[in-house]
């Protein structure tokens, strides 16, 4: 019982981290495109290592 609850909680935490990482990248790239730029993102796992919006 305790083990299965722990597995469910860990699964929910991992899924939420993946979702919020996706949302962060989506928002950054959309804002860059809206400003006429070209986004350049380097990710390591779920973390954004660097982000650059090249505007011509």
N, CA, C and O atoms as a printed pandas DataFrame, in Angstrom:
     atom_number atom_name residue_name chain_id  residue_number  x_coord  y_coord  z_coord
0              1         N          UNK        A               1    0.830   -1.195    0.000
1              2        CA          UNK        A               1    0.000    0.000    0.000
2              3         C          UNK        A               1    0.867    1.249    0.000
3              4         O          UNK        A               1    0.655    2.148   -0.814
4              5         N          UNK        A               2    1.844    1.319    0.904
5              6        CA          UNK        A               2    2.707    2.495    0.996
6              7         C          UNK        A               2    3.571    2.612   -0.250
7              8         O          UNK        A               2    3.758    3.706   -0.783
8              9         N          UNK        A               3    4.099    1.478   -0.716
9             10        CA          UNK        A               3    4.956    1.486   -1.904
10            11         C          UNK        A               3    4.195    1.957   -3.139
11            12         O          UNK        A               3    4.721    2.743   -3.927
12            13         N          UNK        A               4    2.985    1.492   -3.312
13            14        CA          UNK        A               4    2.202    1.899   -4.485
14            15         C          UNK        A               4    1.849    3.382   -4.408
15            16         O          UNK        A               4    1.834    4.061   -5.435
16            17         N          UNK        A               5    1.567    3.893   -3.218
17            18        CA          UNK        A               5    1.293    5.326   -3.061
18            19         C          UNK        A               5    2.529    6.149   -3.385
19            20         O          UNK        A               5    2.428    7.203   -4.013
20            21         N          UNK        A               6    3.689    5.679   -2.963
21            22        CA          UNK        A               6    4.941    6.368   -3.243
22            23         C          UNK        A               6    5.221    6.389   -4.744
23            24         O          UNK        A               6    5.670    7.404   -5.277
24            25         N          UNK        A               7    4.966    5.305   -5.409
25            26        CA          UNK        A               7    5.176    5.234   -6.859
26            27         C          UNK        A               7    4.253    6.214   -7.577
27            28         O          UNK        A               7    4.676    6.884   -8.518
28            29         N          UNK        A               8    3.014    6.303   -7.148
29            30        CA          UNK        A               8    2.061    7.233   -7.753
30            31         C          UNK        A               8    2.512    8.676   -7.535
31            32         O          UNK        A               8    2.461    9.480   -8.466
32            33         N          UNK        A               9    2.947    9.015   -6.340
33            34        CA          UNK        A               9    3.387   10.373   -6.029
34            35         C          UNK        A               9    4.619   10.737   -6.857
35            36         O          UNK        A               9    4.680   11.826   -7.427
36            37         N          UNK        A              10    5.589    9.844   -6.928
37            38        CA          UNK        A              10    6.794   10.096   -7.723
38            39         C          UNK        A              10    6.434   10.251   -9.193
39            40         O          UNK        A              10    6.982   11.119   -9.873
40            41         N          UNK        A              11    5.538    9.440   -9.684
41            42        CA          UNK        A              11    5.090    9.552  -11.070
42            43         C          UNK        A              11    4.444   10.893  -11.354
43            44         O          UNK        A              11    4.704   11.502  -12.392
44            45         N          UNK        A              12    3.605   11.356  -10.443
45            46        CA          UNK        A              12    2.961   12.656  -10.614
46            47         C          UNK        A              12    3.975   13.793  -10.600
47            48         O          UNK        A              12    3.842   14.752  -11.360
48            49         N          UNK        A              13    4.980   13.694   -9.750
49            50        CA          UNK        A              13    6.024   14.728   -9.692
50            51         C          UNK        A              13    6.799   14.764  -11.011
51            52         O          UNK        A              13    7.059   15.840  -11.550
52            53         N          UNK        A              14    7.161   13.606  -11.521
53            54        CA          UNK        A              14    7.911   13.545  -12.781
54            55         C          UNK        A              14    7.069   14.095  -13.931
55            56         O          UNK        A              14    7.566   14.875  -14.744
56            57         N          UNK        A              15    5.823   13.703  -14.005
57            58        CA          UNK        A              15    4.941   14.184  -15.069
58            59         C          UNK        A              15    4.764   15.695  -14.983
59            60         O          UNK        A              15    4.761   16.369  -16.013
60            61         N          UNK        A              16    4.617   16.239  -13.789
61            62        CA          UNK        A              16    4.453   17.684  -13.655
62            63         C          UNK        A              16    5.730   18.421  -14.050
63            64         O          UNK        A              16    5.655   19.495  -14.645
64            65         N          UNK        A              17    6.902   17.867  -13.732
65            66        CA          UNK        A              17    8.166   18.485  -14.139
66            67         C          UNK        A              17    8.284   18.508  -15.662
67            68         O          UNK        A              17    8.702   19.515  -16.234
68            69         N          UNK        A              18    7.925   17.423  -16.312
69            70        CA          UNK        A              18    7.973   17.360  -17.774
70            71         C          UNK        A              18    7.022   18.385  -18.372
71            72         O          UNK        A              18    7.380   19.085  -19.319
72            73         N          UNK        A              19    5.817   18.479  -17.831
73            74        CA          UNK        A              19    4.825   19.425  -18.347
74            75         C          UNK        A              19    5.304   20.868  -18.189
75            76         O          UNK        A              19    5.227   21.645  -19.140
76            77         N          UNK        A              20    5.799   21.242  -17.001
77            78        CA          UNK        A              20    6.219   22.617  -16.783
78            79         C          UNK        A              20    7.461   22.964  -17.596
79            80         O          UNK        A              20    7.633   24.120  -17.984
80            81         N          UNK        A              21    8.318   22.002  -17.860
81            82        CA          UNK        A              21    9.456   22.225  -18.748
82            83         C          UNK        A              21    8.965   22.518  -20.165
83            84         O          UNK        A              21    9.470   23.423  -20.829
84            85         N          UNK        A              22    7.998   21.761  -20.612
85            86        CA          UNK        A              22    7.399   21.983  -21.936
86            87         C          UNK        A              22    6.765   23.365  -22.025
87            88         O          UNK        A              22    6.957   24.071  -23.016
88            89         N          UNK        A              23    6.010   23.760  -21.001
89            90        CA          UNK        A              23    5.337   25.054  -20.996
90            91         C          UNK        A              23    6.357   26.193  -21.020
91            92         O          UNK        A              23    6.159   27.190  -21.715
92            93         N          UNK        A              24    7.436   26.049  -20.270
93            94        CA          UNK        A              24    8.468   27.080  -20.237
94            95         C          UNK        A              24    9.103   27.256  -21.623
95            96         O          UNK        A              24    9.274   28.384  -22.086
96            97         N          UNK        A              25    9.448   26.161  -22.276
97            98        CA          UNK        A              25   10.046   26.232  -23.608
98            99         C          UNK        A              25    9.044   26.812  -24.603
99           100         O          UNK        A              25    9.407   27.649  -25.429
100          101         N          UNK        A              26    7.811   26.383  -24.532
101          102        CA          UNK        A              26    6.773   26.883  -25.448
102          103         C          UNK        A              26    6.591   28.385  -25.312
103          104         O          UNK        A              26    6.509   29.096  -26.314
104          105         N          UNK        A              27    6.528   28.875  -24.071
105          106        CA          UNK        A              27    6.342   30.306  -23.853
106          107         C          UNK        A              27    7.540   31.118  -24.335
107          108         O          UNK        A              27    7.370   32.175  -24.942
108          109         N          UNK        A              28    8.749   30.630  -24.067
109          110        CA          UNK        A              28    9.950   31.334  -24.523
110          111         C          UNK        A              28   10.002   31.403  -26.046
111          112         O          UNK        A              28   10.275   32.460  -26.615
112          113         N          UNK        A              29    9.741   30.281  -26.699
113          114        CA          UNK        A              29    9.826   30.274  -28.159
114          115         C          UNK        A              29    8.709   31.100  -28.787
115          116         O          UNK        A              29    8.946   31.808  -29.767
116          117         N          UNK        A              30    7.497   31.024  -28.243
117          118        CA          UNK        A              30    6.397   31.822  -28.786
118          119         C          UNK        A              30    6.676   33.311  -28.660
119          120         O          UNK        A              30    6.413   34.068  -29.594
120          121         N          UNK        A              31    7.205   33.744  -27.517
121          122        CA          UNK        A              31    7.539   35.159  -27.340
122          123         C          UNK        A              31    8.634   35.582  -28.311
123          124         O          UNK        A              31    8.598   36.692  -28.843
124          125         N          UNK        A              32    9.596   34.715  -28.541
125          126        CA          UNK        A              32   10.673   35.012  -29.476
126          127         C          UNK        A              32   10.105   35.157  -30.890
127          128         O          UNK        A              32   10.424   36.121  -31.586
128          129         N          UNK        A              33    9.273   34.215  -31.318
129          130        CA          UNK        A              33    8.666   34.287  -32.650
130          131         C          UNK        A              33    7.790   35.530  -32.782
131          132         O          UNK        A              33    7.782   36.169  -33.834
132          133         N          UNK        A              34    7.055   35.881  -31.728
133          134        CA          UNK        A              34    6.194   37.062  -31.760
134          135         C          UNK        A              34    7.000   38.341  -31.957
135          136         O          UNK        A              34    6.495   39.313  -32.520
136          137         N          UNK        A              35    8.252   38.347  -31.495
137          138        CA          UNK        A              35    9.119   39.512  -31.650
138          139         C          UNK        A              35    9.943   39.442  -32.931
139          140         O          UNK        A              35   10.836   40.265  -33.133
140          141         N          UNK        A              36    9.657   38.476  -33.796
141          142        CA          UNK        A              36   10.336   38.347  -35.073
142          143         C          UNK        A              36   11.690   37.675  -34.981
143          144         O          UNK        A              36   12.526   37.846  -35.868
144          145         N          UNK        A              37   11.920   36.920  -33.931
145          146        CA          UNK        A              37   13.217   36.285  -33.735
146          147         C          UNK        A              37   13.210   34.804  -34.036
147          148         O          UNK        A              37   12.182   34.208  -34.357
148          149         N          UNK        A              38   14.395   34.234  -33.922
149          150        CA          UNK        A              38   14.577   32.801  -34.107
150          151         C          UNK        A              38   15.187   32.233  -32.829
151          152         O          UNK        A              38   16.332   32.541  -32.499
152          153         N          UNK        A              39   14.427   31.405  -32.106
153          154        CA          UNK        A              39   14.931   30.901  -30.826
154          155         C          UNK        A              39   16.004   29.834  -30.984
155          156         O          UNK        A              39   15.974   29.029  -31.915
156          157         N          UNK        A              40   16.939   29.846  -30.066
157          158        CA          UNK        A              40   17.980   28.827  -29.994
158          159         C          UNK        A              40   18.037   28.362  -28.542
159          160         O          UNK        A              40   18.433   29.122  -27.658
160          161         N          UNK        A              41   17.637   27.105  -28.296
161          162        CA          UNK        A              41   17.540   26.578  -26.938
162          163         C          UNK        A              41   18.462   25.378  -26.792
163          164         O          UNK        A              41   18.507   24.501  -27.655
164          165         N          UNK        A              42   19.200   25.356  -25.680
165          166        CA          UNK        A              42   20.008   24.190  -25.326
166          167         C          UNK        A              42   19.456   23.662  -24.012
167          168         O          UNK        A              42   19.417   24.378  -23.011
168          169         N          UNK        A              43   19.024   22.387  -24.020
169          170        CA          UNK        A              43   18.452   21.769  -22.826
170          171         C          UNK        A              43   19.319   20.609  -22.372
171          172         O          UNK        A              43   19.967   19.933  -23.171
172          173         N          UNK        A              44   19.308   20.404  -21.070
173          174        CA          UNK        A              44   19.950   19.236  -20.479
174          175         C          UNK        A              44   18.921   18.603  -19.555
175          176         O          UNK        A              44   18.649   19.112  -18.468
176          177         N          UNK        A              45   18.356   17.497  -19.997
177          178        CA          UNK        A              45   17.279   16.892  -19.221
178          179         C          UNK        A              45   16.058   17.793  -19.270
179          180         O          UNK        A              45   15.556   18.110  -20.349
180          181         N          UNK        A              46   15.584   18.200  -18.115
181          182        CA          UNK        A              46   14.425   19.085  -18.045
182          183         C          UNK        A              46   14.819   20.543  -17.862
183          184         O          UNK        A              46   13.951   21.416  -17.834
184          185         N          UNK        A              47   16.098   20.819  -17.739
185          186        CA          UNK        A              47   16.576   22.174  -17.486
186          187         C          UNK        A              47   17.017   22.854  -18.779
187          188         O          UNK        A              47   17.592   22.217  -19.661
188          189         N          UNK        A              48   16.742   24.153  -18.881
189          190        CA          UNK        A              48   17.215   24.941  -20.001
190          191         C          UNK        A              48   18.614   25.441  -19.653
191          192         O          UNK        A              48   18.790   26.200  -18.701
192          193         N          UNK        A              49   19.605   25.012  -20.430
193          194        CA          UNK        A              49   20.991   25.433  -20.206
194          195         C          UNK        A              49   21.196   26.851  -20.726
195          196         O          UNK        A              49   21.809   27.680  -20.053
196          197         N          UNK        A              50   20.681   27.128  -21.929
197          198        CA          UNK        A              50   20.788   28.477  -22.475
198          199         C          UNK        A              50   19.640   28.729  -23.438
199          200         O          UNK        A              50   19.088   27.810  -24.043
200          201         N          UNK        A              51   19.300   30.004  -23.558
201          202        CA          UNK        A              51   18.250   30.425  -24.479
202          203         C          UNK        A              51   18.691   31.722  -25.121
203          204         O          UNK        A              51   19.141   32.646  -24.444
204          205         N          UNK        A              52   18.558   31.782  -26.441
205          206        CA          UNK        A              52   18.921   32.981  -27.178
206          207         C          UNK        A              52   17.855   33.220  -28.233
207          208         O          UNK        A              52   17.429   32.293  -28.921
208          209         N          UNK        A              53   17.431   34.457  -28.353
209          210        CA          UNK        A              53   16.454   34.836  -29.372
210          211         C          UNK        A              53   17.163   35.762  -30.354
211          212         O          UNK        A              53   17.393   36.936  -30.064
212          213         N          UNK        A              54   17.505   35.218  -31.517
213          214        CA          UNK        A              54   18.215   35.992  -32.532
214          215         C          UNK        A              54   17.209   36.783  -33.356
215          216         O          UNK        A              54   16.426   36.216  -34.118
216          217         N          UNK        A              55   17.243   38.104  -33.191
217          218        CA          UNK        A              55   16.328   38.987  -33.915
218          219         C          UNK        A              55   17.109   39.682  -35.022
219          220         O          UNK        A              55   18.136   40.316  -34.780
220          221         N          UNK        A              56   16.592   39.546  -36.254
221          222        CA          UNK        A              56   17.269   40.176  -37.405
222          223         C          UNK        A              56   16.906   41.628  -37.513
223          224         O          UNK        A              56   17.378   42.317  -38.417
